[in-house]
Amino acid sequence: METIGWLSILPPVVAIALAIKTREVYISLATFVWLGWTIMNSWNPIVGLVDGVNTFLAAITSPGNARTLVFSALIGGIITLTQASGGMEGFISWVERRRLGQNRRTVRLFAIGTSMCLFLESNFGLLVAGSVSRPLFDRSKISREKLSYILDATCAPKQLLIPINAWGAYIVTLLVAQNVAEPNRVLLSALTLNFYAILSIILVVFVALTDWNIGPMREAERRIQEEGKLLRDGAEPMMSSDVSMLAAKEGVPHRAVNMLLPVIAMVATVPIVLWITGDGEMLQGSGSDAVLWGVIVGILLAAVMYRVQGIMTFREVTDYTIKGIQGLTPVVIVLALAFSIAGTQQALGTGVWLAQVAEAGVNPGFVPAIVFVLACIMAFSTGTSWGTFAIMIPIVVPMAELLELHLGLTLAAALGGGIFGDHCSPISDSTIVASMASATDHIDHVRTQLPYALLAASAALVLFLGVGFVL
């Protein structure tokens, strides 16, 4: 694949710096796309704008991306329906009666447990876990930044540590393309050595148990506990408060079943559609089809349930669903821009150039650590773990064979670095969805979780460095 050299890293660097400095996510993501195509068109800003818009249109009209965008909008309908029906209030009461929401520590562990159980699809797991956990966090006076960190730090790591999903199938496919013998065994070997994913999970559990707050997270927790503010002054949550803070209709009974059954139906539909679209093989199924039909089934079941109980008319169901879609419009726009970035960075060849820079002769023992750092930089700058995997795996497999390295360890380094960028980069769709699921300001989420992620990454780097000279 061709690359334009060092200029390929300019758009991600500018976009990330702009996002952190200005907190303007839309402008920052759009700048990435425009600047990338401007550079590729000999610095012609007009042609760059035209190509950038065409890339955006191609991204949102791609069937898989379009299904994801529709799903992301419809999930707002599930949220508003379960709140307006009294289901959310009923669920909170149900949790409290079982002492699951008795204290702040239990609430944090509840969010981790819920997220870990939803491993079939990453964004789906983020949204469902966020929807059921956010009311408990608000009531317990735990910052939404803490919730978004918990959701994000468990999302990508669990997708690989429990690879019975599209992530596992994708990686195996990439290994097969490199003629790797026994790809499933190699993947399992890499999972046990994926130090970043393992440390990320361990760290988030430790934080939940001890309420350890570092960096900007300390201020976020102080704000909500001392001032009672869910968000900082001037924050722009990814989910409208009309959705996240919607009260139940007056006079409706607060029944947990009115939230639990639609959510359970949503979750149960996902593996069924994966099995159907994969012709009996769940790992080969369409994740975008699965999550879309999951939320559609959830909304239809909710509509029937609420109508039978006399809680809502079908007109009211429609109105609340549309209200939820409107509230999630910001995240749909950001996701569409994130998809556009994926196409732009592929054309730029950012990852390829970074890989070429790292291929200079080095001591084989340093290779896993170098691969990990390179994958971290690549994923953080491009905002995509899957794109990083697609670039790094064709590089690390022949490299491991040539230098007689432990393939599982080298692969684990590439996967771990990809995960780091996936859940830390402000231009990553997973990071964006985590902000949305917790209804917090996107840049606040990035700032508060980055110190924890860097801590886990630093420890993982030490382990890759040490184990690289042993295996």
N, C-alpha and C positions, 0 to 999 in steps of 0.2 A: 504494500500500500504506500502511496506517495504521501509526503509530508512537506509542509512549507518551512520546516526548521523551527528555530526558536520563536518565531512570530506566532506559532501555533499555541503557545502558552499565554500570549498577551490577552485574548478575550476572557478566559477564565480568571486570570489574575485581576483584571480590571473589574469584572462583574462581582467577584467576591469582595474586593476592597470597597467597591461602591455600595454593596449591600450592607456591609458592616458599618461603614461610615455614615451613610444617609438613612439607613433603615427602610429604604424604598425598594421593596422586593421586585415589584413589577418593572420599574425602570431598569434595575440592575440586570434582570434576566433578559429583558428586551435588548439591552445594550450588548450583552454577550452575542446574541444572534446577529444583530446589525454589524457590530465590529468584526465578527468572524468573517462574514460574507464581504464586508468592505475590504478587508485585507486580501481575501482570495480574488477580489476583482481589481487588483492593482491600486488599492486605496481610493476607489471611486465610491463615494458615499451614496450616490443615487442608485447605482446598480446594486450596491450592497443592501440598500433598503428593499429594493424589488425582490432580490433573491431571498432576503430574510423573511419577507411576507410570504413568498411562495413556500419556503421551508415550513413556516408556521401553518399554512393551509394544508400542506402535505401531512404534517404531523397530526393535526386534529381530524383529518379525514381518513387516516389509516384505521381500518376496522378495529384492530386491537386497542389502539389508543382511544378511539371514539367510544368503545364500550367502557373503558376505564373512566373516561370523563363523565359519561352518563351515570355510571355507578356512583361516582363521587358526588354528583348532584343529588341523586335519589336517596343517598344515605341521609341527607338532610331531612327528607320526608319521613324516614323511619324515626329520626330523633324527635321531630315535632309531634308526630302522631303518638309516640309512647309517652311524651310529656303531657300533651293536651288530654289524653285519655286517663291520666292519673296513674298510669303504669309505672312511671319513673318514681313517683312518690311512694307508691306501693312497694316497689323493689327496695327502696332505701329503708322503709320500715321493716321489710322482710329480712334484710341483711342485719339491721340493728337488733331484731329479736333473736337472731342467731349469734349475736355478739361478734359478728364479722366486722362491724364498723364501730366496735367498742372504743378503740383508741387509734391514734394516728399511725402507730406501727402496723397494726392489723390492716388498716386501710391501704397502706403502701404495699404490703405483702399481697393483699387481695388483687391490686392492679397488676403486679408481677405475675401472679398465678393465672389471672384471666388472659393476659397477653401470651404467656407461654403455652396455654392450651390451644390457642388459635394459630396454628403453624402451617395451615394449608396455603394461605395467601397473605403476603406481607401487609399490604395496605388495608385489606379487609380486617386483619387482626388488629391493626392500629385503630381503625375507626370503631370497631365493636368494643374493644377493651376501653378505649377512651370514653365512649358513650355511657357505659355502665359504671365506670370509675369516677368520672368527673363530678357528679353530684356528691359522692361520698367525700372526695377531696375538698370540695367547696365547703361542705358542712363541717369537716374536721379542721378547717383552716390550714390546709396544706396548699402551697402555691401551685398554680397551674404549670409553672416552669418545672417544678419537681415531677408532676405527672407526665409532662411531655418528655422529660429525660428518661423516666422509667419506661415509658412506652417505646421510645426510640432505641434505648440501649438494649432492650430485649428483642426488638423486632428482627433486624437483620441477623444478629448472632443466632437466634433460635431457628431461623430459616435454614441455616447450614448445619447446625448441630442436630436438628431433627429433619433430615433431608427427604422426608416423604412428601414432597411437594414439587412444584415446577422448578425450584432452585436446584434441587438434586438432579432432576432430569436434564436440566440445561447444562450443568457441569459435566455430567456423564457424557452427554452428546459432544461437548467440546473435547473431552478426552478420547472418545471413539474416533473423532476426526483426526486426532494425532496418532492413531493406531496404537493406543495404549492397551496392553494386554490386561484383562481383568479390571476394567475401569471402576466397577463398583467397589472392589477391594481397595484400589488406590484412593478412592474418595473417602472411604471409611477410615483409612490410615491417616488421611489428611485431617479428618475431623478430630481425631484424638490429639493431633499436634497443632490445632488451630488455636494458638495461645491467645490471640486477641479476642476471639469470640468467647472463649471460656472465661477469660479474665473480665470481660465486659459484663457477663452474667453474674460472676462472683461479686464484682464491685457494686453492681446495682442492688443486689441482695444485701450486701453489707450496708449500703447507704440507707436502704429501707429499714433495716434492723436498728441502726444506730442514729439515724437522722443526721448523718455527717454532711455538713454544708461547707463548700469551699467556693472561693471566688464570688462571682455575681449571684450564685445560688443563695449565699448567706443573706444578701440584701433582699432577695425575693421572699425568703422565708420570714425575715424580720418584718417586711412590709405587711404581709397578710396576718401575721400573729399579733403585731402591735397596732397596726392601723386598720386591719380588716379589709384591705384592698386586694381583690382577686388579681388585678393587673396594675402595673405601674401607671402613673399619670402620663397620658399621651400615647399609651400602647394601642396598637391596632391589631386586635385578635383576628386570626384567620377564619373564625366562625362568628357570624353576627350574633350579638346578644339576644336578638329576637328569636334565635333558634336555641342557643345554649342555655338561656335563662327563661324559657317559655314556661309559664305557670299552667297548672292543670285547669281544665274547665270547671267553673263553679258547679257544685252539686254532684260531680261524678265521684263514684267510689274509687278509692285508691287501692287497686288490686295489682299485685306484682305480676300476675299471670298476663296482664295486658301489655307488659313489656317483655317478659320472658319468652312467651310463645312466639311472637314475631321474630325475636332475635334468634331463638333456637331454630326456627324454621329457616332463617337466613343461613345460619351456620350449617345446618344439615343438608341444605340444597347444594352447597359448594362441592362436597365430595361426589355427590350424585351426578352433577353436571360434568365434573372432571372425568368421571368413569364413562359417561355417555360420549362425550366429545373425544375421549381417548380410546374409543372402541374397546372398552373393557380394561384399559391400562390407565389408572389415575395419573401416573406421572407423565403420561403423554397428552393429557387433556388440556383444554384451553382455560387458563386462569382468568382471563378477562371475561369469557362467557360465563364461567362459574360464579364469579362475584356479582356480575350484572343480574343473572337470573336469581341469585340468592336474595338480593335486595328487592327484586320485583315480587318474589314469592312472599317475602316478609311484609311488604306493603299490602298485597292482596289479602293475606291472612288477617292482618290488622283491620283492614276495612270491613271484612266480613264479621270478625269478632265484635268490633265496636258497634256495628249496625244491629247485630243480634241482641246485644246487651242494651241497646237504646242509648248508648253514649254519644254517638255521632250519626248524622245522616251521611249518605255517600257524597253529598255536596260539601259537607264539612271536611270529610276525609280528603277530598280533592283540594280544598282551600288550604288545609294544613300542610299537605304534601307540597303544594306550590310554594307556600311560605318557607318551607325547609329548603327547597331547591334555590330559592332566591337568597337565602342566608348563606348558602355554600357557593355562591357564584365566585367570590374571590379565589377560593382554592381551585376551582375549575380553570380559571384564567391562568393561575400560577402553574398548575400542572400542564396546561397546554404549552406554556412557554418552556417548561422543563423538557417536554417532549421535543420541542423545536431545538433546544440546546443539544440534545442527543444527536440529531441529524447534523447540526453544525459542527460539533466537535469531531464527528466521524470524518467529515469532509476536510477539516483542518489537519487531521492526523496527529493530534496532540499526544495521545497515548503512544503512538508508534515512535514519535521523536524522542519522548522520554525513555522509552525502552532502548532505543538505539544508543542514547547517551550512556546508559548503564551497562552496555555490553562490552565495555572496555575490559581488558584483562585484569582480573582480580583473583585473590586467593579463594579457592573453592569454599573454604569454611565461612567466608563472609557472604557468600551468595544468598542464602536464605534471608539474612538480615537486609541485604541490599534490595532483594526482590520485595520484601515487606515494605520498606520505606518508599520504593518506587511506586508500588501499588497504592499506598496511602496517598501520595502526592497526586497520582493519576486520578484516583477516584474522587479525591477532594476537589480537584480542579475541574473535573468533567461532570461530577455529580451523578455518576452511574457506576454501580458495582458490576452489573452484568456486562457493560461495555468494557470495564477493566478486565473482567475475567476473559472476555473474548480476545482481548489483546495480549494479556499476560500468559494464558495457558499455552498458546502456540509457541511462546518464547521459552517458558520454563521447562516444558517437557523435553524438547531436544537438548536444552542446556543441561538438564539433570543427567541425561544419557551421556552426553559428551564429557562432562566433568565427573561422571560416576557419583552423582549426589543422590541422597535419599529423596525419591520422587514425592513421597507423601509429605515430607517436611517442606520441600520447595513449593509444592502446590498449596500447602497450608499457608505459607507466607503470602502467596499471591491472593488467596481467598481472604485472609485476614485483613490485608491492606485494602482490598476492595470493600469489605464490610465497614472499615473505619470511615472511609470517604462517604459511603452510602448513608451513614447515620450521623455525619457531622457537617457535611458540606451544605451551605445555605441554598445551593442550587439543586440539591438532590430531591427527587420526588418523595422519598421516604421521610426525609426531614420535614418537608412541607406538609405531608399528611399527618405527621406526628403533631405539628403545631396546630393543625386544624382539629385533630381529634381531641386535643386538650383545650381548644378555644383560647390559645395564647398568642401573643405577638411572635411572629416567626423569628426575627432576629434576636429577641430575648431568649427564645428557646435555644438558638445556636450558641449564644454567649454563655448561658448558664450550664449547658451540658458539655461544652468543649473542654474545660479543665478536667472533668472526669474521663472523657474519652482519651485525652492526651496522657493521662496517668496510666490508663490501661494499655495504651499503645507503647508507652515507654517501657513498661514492664514486659510487654510482649516482645519488643525489640531486643531486650537483654536476653530473653529466653531463646529467641531465634539465633542470636549471636552465639550464645553458649552451646546450644544443641547442635548448631551447624558444624561445630568442630568435633562433635562426638559421634553423630550418626554418619 
